[in-house]
Amino acid sequence: MQNTDYSDAEILREVYRWKTLFFPKNMVDLATKISGGDQSVLEELPGMVGGC
């Protein structure tokens, strides 16, 4: 991105915020894989907000 005062880390943080908002199942899946937690809770989450 050009002409911005954001650092690369700040841009990446904002991208993950938006991905978490619109794709909650994918982001929770990623977090549970990283932490080694139980993935059975993913059955209750929507795959995508809005369901195009």
PDB file of N, H, CA, C and O in Angstrom:
ATOM      1  N   MET A   1       0.840  -1.174   0.000  1.00  0.00           N
ATOM      2  CA  MET A   1       0.000   0.000   0.000  1.00  0.00           C
ATOM      3  C   MET A   1       0.881   1.230   0.000  1.00  0.00           C
ATOM      4  O   MET A   1       1.884   1.306   0.709  1.00  0.00           O
ATOM      5  N   GLN A   2       0.487   2.166  -0.794  1.00  0.00           N
ATOM      6  H   GLN A   2      -0.328   2.103  -1.370  1.00  0.00           H
ATOM      7  CA  GLN A   2       1.260   3.398  -0.881  1.00  0.00           C
ATOM      8  C   GLN A   2       0.553   4.514  -0.135  1.00  0.00           C
ATOM      9  O   GLN A   2      -0.653   4.455   0.106  1.00  0.00           O
ATOM     10  N   ASN A   3       1.307   5.512   0.219  1.00  0.00           N
ATOM     11  H   ASN A   3       2.287   5.559   0.024  1.00  0.00           H
ATOM     12  CA  ASN A   3       0.773   6.724   0.845  1.00  0.00           C
ATOM     13  C   ASN A   3      -0.015   6.432   2.116  1.00  0.00           C
ATOM     14  O   ASN A   3      -1.137   6.911   2.279  1.00  0.00           O
ATOM     15  N   THR A   4       0.555   5.669   2.991  1.00  0.00           N
ATOM     16  H   THR A   4       1.467   5.279   2.859  1.00  0.00           H
ATOM     17  CA  THR A   4      -0.093   5.382   4.278  1.00  0.00           C
ATOM     18  C   THR A   4       0.919   5.507   5.401  1.00  0.00           C
ATOM     19  O   THR A   4       2.121   5.328   5.205  1.00  0.00           O
ATOM     20  N   ASP A   5       0.413   5.814   6.562  1.00  0.00           N
ATOM     21  H   ASP A   5      -0.564   5.960   6.721  1.00  0.00           H
ATOM     22  CA  ASP A   5       1.280   5.933   7.738  1.00  0.00           C
ATOM     23  C   ASP A   5       1.341   4.640   8.532  1.00  0.00           C
ATOM     24  O   ASP A   5       2.047   4.566   9.538  1.00  0.00           O
ATOM     25  N   TYR A   6       0.604   3.607   8.092  1.00  0.00           N
ATOM     26  H   TYR A   6       0.031   3.666   7.275  1.00  0.00           H
ATOM     27  CA  TYR A   6       0.580   2.323   8.796  1.00  0.00           C
ATOM     28  C   TYR A   6       1.838   1.511   8.508  1.00  0.00           C
ATOM     29  O   TYR A   6       2.354   1.518   7.391  1.00  0.00           O
ATOM     30  N   SER A   7       2.319   0.817   9.526  1.00  0.00           N
ATOM     31  H   SER A   7       1.900   0.811  10.434  1.00  0.00           H
ATOM     32  CA  SER A   7       3.440  -0.105   9.331  1.00  0.00           C
ATOM     33  C   SER A   7       2.882  -1.424   8.783  1.00  0.00           C
ATOM     34  O   SER A   7       1.667  -1.622   8.764  1.00  0.00           O
ATOM     35  N   ASP A   8       3.750  -2.307   8.348  1.00  0.00           N
ATOM     36  H   ASP A   8       4.736  -2.147   8.364  1.00  0.00           H
ATOM     37  CA  ASP A   8       3.320  -3.611   7.840  1.00  0.00           C
ATOM     38  C   ASP A   8       2.573  -4.397   8.909  1.00  0.00           C
ATOM     39  O   ASP A   8       1.581  -5.066   8.616  1.00  0.00           O
ATOM     40  N   ALA A   9       3.047  -4.319  10.145  1.00  0.00           N
ATOM     41  H   ALA A   9       3.852  -3.776  10.383  1.00  0.00           H
ATOM     42  CA  ALA A   9       2.397  -5.041  11.244  1.00  0.00           C
ATOM     43  C   ALA A   9       0.993  -4.502  11.510  1.00  0.00           C
ATOM     44  O   ALA A   9       0.079  -5.274  11.800  1.00  0.00           O
ATOM     45  N   GLU A  10       0.817  -3.195  11.416  1.00  0.00           N
ATOM     46  H   GLU A  10       1.559  -2.568  11.180  1.00  0.00           H
ATOM     47  CA  GLU A  10      -0.508  -2.602  11.631  1.00  0.00           C
ATOM     48  C   GLU A  10      -1.482  -2.989  10.526  1.00  0.00           C
ATOM     49  O   GLU A  10      -2.662  -3.218  10.793  1.00  0.00           O
ATOM     50  N   ILE A  11      -1.006  -3.064   9.305  1.00  0.00           N
ATOM     51  H   ILE A  11      -0.047  -2.879   9.088  1.00  0.00           H
ATOM     52  CA  ILE A  11      -1.850  -3.485   8.183  1.00  0.00           C
ATOM     53  C   ILE A  11      -2.254  -4.938   8.351  1.00  0.00           C
ATOM     54  O   ILE A  11      -3.416  -5.287   8.140  1.00  0.00           O
ATOM     55  N   LEU A  12      -1.315  -5.786   8.726  1.00  0.00           N
ATOM     56  H   LEU A  12      -0.371  -5.503   8.898  1.00  0.00           H
ATOM     57  CA  LEU A  12      -1.608  -7.203   8.933  1.00  0.00           C
ATOM     58  C   LEU A  12      -2.613  -7.387  10.067  1.00  0.00           C
ATOM     59  O   LEU A  12      -3.503  -8.232   9.969  1.00  0.00           O
ATOM     60  N   ARG A  13      -2.484  -6.621  11.124  1.00  0.00           N
ATOM     61  H   ARG A  13      -1.761  -5.935  11.204  1.00  0.00           H
ATOM     62  CA  ARG A  13      -3.436  -6.691  12.239  1.00  0.00           C
ATOM     63  C   ARG A  13      -4.844  -6.322  11.771  1.00  0.00           C
ATOM     64  O   ARG A  13      -5.817  -6.970  12.157  1.00  0.00           O
ATOM     65  N   GLU A  14      -4.953  -5.305  10.958  1.00  0.00           N
ATOM     66  H   GLU A  14      -4.163  -4.778  10.644  1.00  0.00           H
ATOM     67  CA  GLU A  14      -6.262  -4.878  10.450  1.00  0.00           C
ATOM     68  C   GLU A  14      -6.865  -5.933   9.517  1.00  0.00           C
ATOM     69  O   GLU A  14      -8.075  -6.161   9.542  1.00  0.00           O
ATOM     70  N   VAL A  15      -6.038  -6.568   8.703  1.00  0.00           N
ATOM     71  H   VAL A  15      -5.056  -6.383   8.683  1.00  0.00           H
ATOM     72  CA  VAL A  15      -6.515  -7.640   7.820  1.00  0.00           C
ATOM     73  C   VAL A  15      -7.090  -8.785   8.642  1.00  0.00           C
ATOM     74  O   VAL A  15      -8.161  -9.303   8.323  1.00  0.00           O
ATOM     75  N   TYR A  16      -6.389  -9.181   9.694  1.00  0.00           N
ATOM     76  H   TYR A  16      -5.520  -8.761   9.954  1.00  0.00           H
ATOM     77  CA  TYR A  16      -6.888 -10.266  10.547  1.00  0.00           C
ATOM     78  C   TYR A  16      -8.162  -9.885  11.275  1.00  0.00           C
ATOM     79  O   TYR A  16      -9.010 -10.744  11.519  1.00  0.00           O
ATOM     80  N   ARG A  17      -8.316  -8.629  11.623  1.00  0.00           N
ATOM     81  H   ARG A  17      -7.628  -7.931  11.424  1.00  0.00           H
ATOM     82  CA  ARG A  17      -9.568  -8.171  12.237  1.00  0.00           C
ATOM     83  C   ARG A  17     -10.741  -8.360  11.274  1.00  0.00           C
ATOM     84  O   ARG A  17     -11.784  -8.886  11.662  1.00  0.00           O
ATOM     85  N   TRP A  18     -10.573  -7.938  10.033  1.00  0.00           N
ATOM     86  H   TRP A  18      -9.726  -7.511   9.718  1.00  0.00           H
ATOM     87  CA  TRP A  18     -11.642  -8.059   9.039  1.00  0.00           C
ATOM     88  C   TRP A  18     -11.921  -9.514   8.705  1.00  0.00           C
ATOM     89  O   TRP A  18     -13.080  -9.900   8.553  1.00  0.00           O
ATOM     90  N   LYS A  19     -10.875 -10.333   8.588  1.00  0.00           N
ATOM     91  H   LYS A  19      -9.933 -10.020   8.712  1.00  0.00           H
ATOM     92  CA  LYS A  19     -11.083 -11.760   8.309  1.00  0.00           C
ATOM     93  C   LYS A  19     -11.845 -12.434   9.441  1.00  0.00           C
ATOM     94  O   LYS A  19     -12.697 -13.288   9.196  1.00  0.00           O
ATOM     95  N   THR A  20     -11.544 -12.054  10.677  1.00  0.00           N
ATOM     96  H   THR A  20     -10.852 -11.360  10.876  1.00  0.00           H
ATOM     97  CA  THR A  20     -12.241 -12.629  11.821  1.00  0.00           C
ATOM     98  C   THR A  20     -13.710 -12.237  11.813  1.00  0.00           C
ATOM     99  O   THR A  20     -14.568 -13.037  12.184  1.00  0.00           O
ATOM    100  N   LEU A  21     -14.002 -11.024  11.396  1.00  0.00           N
ATOM    101  H   LEU A  21     -13.304 -10.373  11.095  1.00  0.00           H
ATOM    102  CA  LEU A  21     -15.383 -10.551  11.348  1.00  0.00           C
ATOM    103  C   LEU A  21     -16.192 -11.280  10.281  1.00  0.00           C
ATOM    104  O   LEU A  21     -17.329 -11.674  10.540  1.00  0.00           O
ATOM    105  N   PHE A  22     -15.633 -11.467   9.096  1.00  0.00           N
ATOM    106  H   PHE A  22     -14.709 -11.147   8.886  1.00  0.00           H
ATOM    107  CA  PHE A  22     -16.374 -12.036   7.978  1.00  0.00           C
ATOM    108  C   PHE A  22     -16.249 -13.550   7.827  1.00  0.00           C
ATOM    109  O   PHE A  22     -17.124 -14.179   7.232  1.00  0.00           O
ATOM    110  N   PHE A  23     -15.194 -14.138   8.345  1.00  0.00           N
ATOM    111  H   PHE A  23     -14.483 -13.627   8.829  1.00  0.00           H
ATOM    112  CA  PHE A  23     -14.968 -15.581   8.241  1.00  0.00           C
ATOM    113  C   PHE A  23     -14.631 -16.159   9.613  1.00  0.00           C
ATOM    114  O   PHE A  23     -13.507 -16.613   9.828  1.00  0.00           O
ATOM    115  N   PRO A  24     -15.588 -16.151  10.547  1.00  0.00           N
ATOM    116  CA  PRO A  24     -15.270 -16.561  11.924  1.00  0.00           C
ATOM    117  C   PRO A  24     -14.842 -18.012  12.049  1.00  0.00           C
ATOM    118  O   PRO A  24     -13.956 -18.317  12.847  1.00  0.00           O
ATOM    119  N   LYS A  25     -15.442 -18.917  11.288  1.00  0.00           N
ATOM    120  H   LYS A  25     -16.162 -18.670  10.640  1.00  0.00           H
ATOM    121  CA  LYS A  25     -15.096 -20.328  11.406  1.00  0.00           C
ATOM    122  C   LYS A  25     -13.645 -20.574  10.996  1.00  0.00           C
ATOM    123  O   LYS A  25     -12.928 -21.319  11.664  1.00  0.00           O
ATOM    124  N   ASN A  26     -13.222 -19.962   9.922  1.00  0.00           N
ATOM    125  H   ASN A  26     -13.805 -19.356   9.380  1.00  0.00           H
ATOM    126  CA  ASN A  26     -11.853 -20.148   9.434  1.00  0.00           C
ATOM    127  C   ASN A  26     -10.821 -19.622  10.436  1.00  0.00           C
ATOM    128  O   ASN A  26      -9.782 -20.248  10.646  1.00  0.00           O
ATOM    129  N   MET A  27     -11.106 -18.485  11.047  1.00  0.00           N
ATOM    130  H   MET A  27     -11.950 -17.977  10.876  1.00  0.00           H
ATOM    131  CA  MET A  27     -10.147 -17.895  11.968  1.00  0.00           C
ATOM    132  C   MET A  27     -10.098 -18.660  13.289  1.00  0.00           C
ATOM    133  O   MET A  27      -9.025 -18.800  13.877  1.00  0.00           O
ATOM    134  N   VAL A  28     -11.245 -19.159  13.767  1.00  0.00           N
ATOM    135  H   VAL A  28     -12.116 -19.045  13.289  1.00  0.00           H
ATOM    136  CA  VAL A  28     -11.249 -19.958  14.988  1.00  0.00           C
ATOM    137  C   VAL A  28     -10.531 -21.279  14.727  1.00  0.00           C
ATOM    138  O   VAL A  28      -9.807 -21.777  15.589  1.00  0.00           O
ATOM    139  N   ASP A  29     -10.731 -21.841  13.547  1.00  0.00           N
ATOM    140  H   ASP A  29     -11.319 -21.436  12.846  1.00  0.00           H
ATOM    141  CA  ASP A  29     -10.033 -23.074  13.169  1.00  0.00           C
ATOM    142  C   ASP A  29      -8.520 -22.857  13.190  1.00  0.00           C
ATOM    143  O   ASP A  29      -7.774 -23.688  13.707  1.00  0.00           O
ATOM    144  N   LEU A  30      -8.082 -21.750  12.633  1.00  0.00           N
ATOM    145  H   LEU A  30      -8.688 -21.075  12.213  1.00  0.00           H
ATOM    146  CA  LEU A  30      -6.654 -21.428  12.630  1.00  0.00           C
ATOM    147  C   LEU A  30      -6.131 -21.273  14.054  1.00  0.00           C
ATOM    148  O   LEU A  30      -5.057 -21.779  14.381  1.00  0.00           O
ATOM    149  N   ALA A  31      -6.882 -20.580  14.897  1.00  0.00           N
ATOM    150  H   ALA A  31      -7.754 -20.170  14.632  1.00  0.00           H
ATOM    151  CA  ALA A  31      -6.445 -20.366  16.281  1.00  0.00           C
ATOM    152  C   ALA A  31      -6.385 -21.678  17.066  1.00  0.00           C
ATOM    153  O   ALA A  31      -5.461 -21.882  17.855  1.00  0.00           O
ATOM    154  N   THR A  32      -7.362 -22.572  16.858  1.00  0.00           N
ATOM    155  H   THR A  32      -8.112 -22.406  16.218  1.00  0.00           H
ATOM    156  CA  THR A  32      -7.332 -23.836  17.599  1.00  0.00           C
ATOM    157  C   THR A  32      -6.218 -24.744  17.112  1.00  0.00           C
ATOM    158  O   THR A  32      -5.646 -25.494  17.903  1.00  0.00           O
ATOM    159  N   LYS A  33      -5.902 -24.691  15.835  1.00  0.00           N
ATOM    160  H   LYS A  33      -6.366 -24.082  15.193  1.00  0.00           H
ATOM    161  CA  LYS A  33      -4.775 -25.483  15.329  1.00  0.00           C
ATOM    162  C   LYS A  33      -3.463 -24.999  15.932  1.00  0.00           C
ATOM    163  O   LYS A  33      -2.604 -25.803  16.295  1.00  0.00           O
ATOM    164  N   ILE A  34      -3.314 -23.689  16.035  1.00  0.00           N
ATOM    165  H   ILE A  34      -4.012 -23.037  15.740  1.00  0.00           H
ATOM    166  CA  ILE A  34      -2.092 -23.124  16.597  1.00  0.00           C
ATOM    167  C   ILE A  34      -1.957 -23.486  18.071  1.00  0.00           C
ATOM    168  O   ILE A  34      -0.868 -23.821  18.537  1.00  0.00           O
ATOM    169  N   SER A  35      -3.069 -23.416  18.803  1.00  0.00           N
ATOM    170  H   SER A  35      -3.954 -23.144  18.424  1.00  0.00           H
ATOM    171  CA  SER A  35      -3.015 -23.670  20.241  1.00  0.00           C
ATOM    172  C   SER A  35      -3.128 -25.148  20.599  1.00  0.00           C
ATOM    173  O   SER A  35      -2.871 -25.529  21.741  1.00  0.00           O
ATOM    174  N   GLY A  36      -3.512 -25.989  19.628  1.00  0.00           N
ATOM    175  H   GLY A  36      -3.721 -25.679  18.700  1.00  0.00           H
ATOM    176  CA  GLY A  36      -3.649 -27.411  19.895  1.00  0.00           C
ATOM    177  C   GLY A  36      -4.914 -27.755  20.642  1.00  0.00           C
ATOM    178  O   GLY A  36      -4.981 -28.784  21.314  1.00  0.00           O
ATOM    179  N   GLY A  37      -5.930 -26.896  20.533  1.00  0.00           N
ATOM    180  H   GLY A  37      -5.875 -26.060  19.987  1.00  0.00           H
ATOM    181  CA  GLY A  37      -7.180 -27.098  21.264  1.00  0.00           C
ATOM    182  C   GLY A  37      -8.159 -28.010  20.556  1.00  0.00           C
ATOM    183  O   GLY A  37      -7.854 -28.584  19.510  1.00  0.00           O
ATOM    184  N   ASP A  38      -9.339 -28.135  21.139  1.00  0.00           N
ATOM    185  H   ASP A  38      -9.587 -27.669  21.989  1.00  0.00           H
ATOM    186  CA  ASP A  38     -10.410 -28.992  20.645  1.00  0.00           C
ATOM    187  C   ASP A  38     -11.154 -28.292  19.507  1.00  0.00           C
ATOM    188  O   ASP A  38     -11.648 -27.179  19.687  1.00  0.00           O
ATOM    189  N   GLN A  39     -11.237 -28.931  18.344  1.00  0.00           N
ATOM    190  H   GLN A  39     -10.835 -29.835  18.199  1.00  0.00           H
ATOM    191  CA  GLN A  39     -11.875 -28.324  17.180  1.00  0.00           C
ATOM    192  C   GLN A  39     -13.340 -28.705  17.038  1.00  0.00           C
ATOM    193  O   GLN A  39     -13.964 -28.329  16.046  1.00  0.00           O
ATOM    194  N   SER A  40     -13.918 -29.436  17.988  1.00  0.00           N
ATOM    195  H   SER A  40     -13.411 -29.741  18.794  1.00  0.00           H
ATOM    196  CA  SER A  40     -15.304 -29.848  17.873  1.00  0.00           C
ATOM    197  C   SER A  40     -16.275 -28.673  18.011  1.00  0.00           C
ATOM    198  O   SER A  40     -17.428 -28.785  17.595  1.00  0.00           O
ATOM    199  N   VAL A  41     -15.839 -27.563  18.580  1.00  0.00           N
ATOM    200  H   VAL A  41     -14.903 -27.473  18.917  1.00  0.00           H
ATOM    201  CA  VAL A  41     -16.703 -26.393  18.731  1.00  0.00           C
ATOM    202  C   VAL A  41     -16.967 -25.695  17.396  1.00  0.00           C
ATOM    203  O   VAL A  41     -17.864 -24.857  17.306  1.00  0.00           O
ATOM    204  N   LEU A  42     -16.206 -26.028  16.376  1.00  0.00           N
ATOM    205  H   LEU A  42     -15.477 -26.709  16.449  1.00  0.00           H
ATOM    206  CA  LEU A  42     -16.356 -25.366  15.082  1.00  0.00           C
ATOM    207  C   LEU A  42     -17.666 -25.715  14.381  1.00  0.00           C
ATOM    208  O   LEU A  42     -18.088 -24.991  13.480  1.00  0.00           O
ATOM    209  N   GLU A  43     -18.307 -26.789  14.770  1.00  0.00           N
ATOM    210  H   GLU A  43     -17.964 -27.377  15.503  1.00  0.00           H
ATOM    211  CA  GLU A  43     -19.558 -27.193  14.132  1.00  0.00           C
ATOM    212  C   GLU A  43     -20.660 -26.159  14.348  1.00  0.00           C
ATOM    213  O   GLU A  43     -21.581 -26.064  13.537  1.00  0.00           O
ATOM    214  N   GLU A  44     -20.581 -25.390  15.419  1.00  0.00           N
ATOM    215  H   GLU A  44     -19.833 -25.467  16.078  1.00  0.00           H
ATOM    216  CA  GLU A  44     -21.619 -24.427  15.765  1.00  0.00           C
ATOM    217  C   GLU A  44     -21.419 -23.064  15.118  1.00  0.00           C
ATOM    218  O   GLU A  44     -22.343 -22.251  15.135  1.00  0.00           O
ATOM    219  N   LEU A  45     -20.260 -22.782  14.551  1.00  0.00           N
ATOM    220  H   LEU A  45     -19.510 -23.443  14.537  1.00  0.00           H
ATOM    221  CA  LEU A  45     -19.969 -21.476  14.003  1.00  0.00           C
ATOM    222  C   LEU A  45     -20.372 -21.366  12.534  1.00  0.00           C
ATOM    223  O   LEU A  45     -20.317 -22.352  11.799  1.00  0.00           O
ATOM    224  N   PRO A  46     -20.780 -20.160  12.103  1.00  0.00           N
ATOM    225  CA  PRO A  46     -21.068 -19.980  10.679  1.00  0.00           C
ATOM    226  C   PRO A  46     -19.779 -19.974   9.875  1.00  0.00           C
ATOM    227  O   PRO A  46     -18.741 -19.532  10.368  1.00  0.00           O
ATOM    228  N   GLY A  47     -19.836 -20.461   8.637  1.00  0.00           N
ATOM    229  H   GLY A  47     -20.679 -20.820   8.236  1.00  0.00           H
ATOM    230  CA  GLY A  47     -18.653 -20.471   7.791  1.00  0.00           C
ATOM    231  C   GLY A  47     -18.300 -19.100   7.274  1.00  0.00           C
ATOM    232  O   GLY A  47     -17.127 -18.738   7.185  1.00  0.00           O
ATOM    233  N   MET A  48     -19.339 -18.325   6.928  1.00  0.00           N
ATOM    234  H   MET A  48     -20.292 -18.619   7.000  1.00  0.00           H
ATOM    235  CA  MET A  48     -19.123 -16.998   6.396  1.00  0.00           C
ATOM    236  C   MET A  48     -20.333 -16.142   6.734  1.00  0.00           C
ATOM    237  O   MET A  48     -21.468 -16.614   6.657  1.00  0.00           O
ATOM    238  N   VAL A  49     -20.107 -14.906   7.102  1.00  0.00           N
ATOM    239  H   VAL A  49     -19.185 -14.522   7.164  1.00  0.00           H
ATOM    240  CA  VAL A  49     -21.211 -14.004   7.415  1.00  0.00           C
ATOM    241  C   VAL A  49     -21.873 -13.587   6.117  1.00  0.00           C
ATOM    242  O   VAL A  49     -21.186 -13.202   5.170  1.00  0.00           O
ATOM    243  N   GLY A  50     -23.176 -13.655   6.055  1.00  0.00           N
ATOM    244  H   GLY A  50     -23.734 -13.967   6.824  1.00  0.00           H
ATOM    245  CA  GLY A  50     -23.895 -13.237   4.867  1.00  0.00           C
ATOM    246  C   GLY A  50     -24.234 -14.386   3.941  1.00  0.00           C
ATOM    247  O   GLY A  50     -25.278 -14.349   3.290  1.00  0.00           O
ATOM    248  N   GLY A  51     -23.399 -15.398   3.856  1.00  0.00           N
ATOM    249  H   GLY A  51     -22.551 -15.428   4.385  1.00  0.00           H
ATOM    250  CA  GLY A  51     -23.647 -16.578   3.023  1.00  0.00           C
ATOM    251  C   GLY A  51     -23.961 -16.272   1.574  1.00  0.00           C
ATOM    252  O   GLY A  51     -25.076 -16.516   1.113  1.00  0.00           O
ATOM    253  N   CYS A  52     -23.005 -15.747   0.863  1.00  0.00           N
ATOM    254  H   CYS A  52     -22.099 -15.548   1.238  1.00  0.00           H
ATOM    255  CA  CYS A  52     -23.193 -15.387  -0.551  1.00  0.00           C
ATOM    256  C   CYS A  52     -23.675 -16.557  -1.391  1.00  0.00           C
ATOM    257  O   CYS A  52     -23.878 -16.410  -2.596  1.00  0.00           O
TER     258      CYS A  52
END
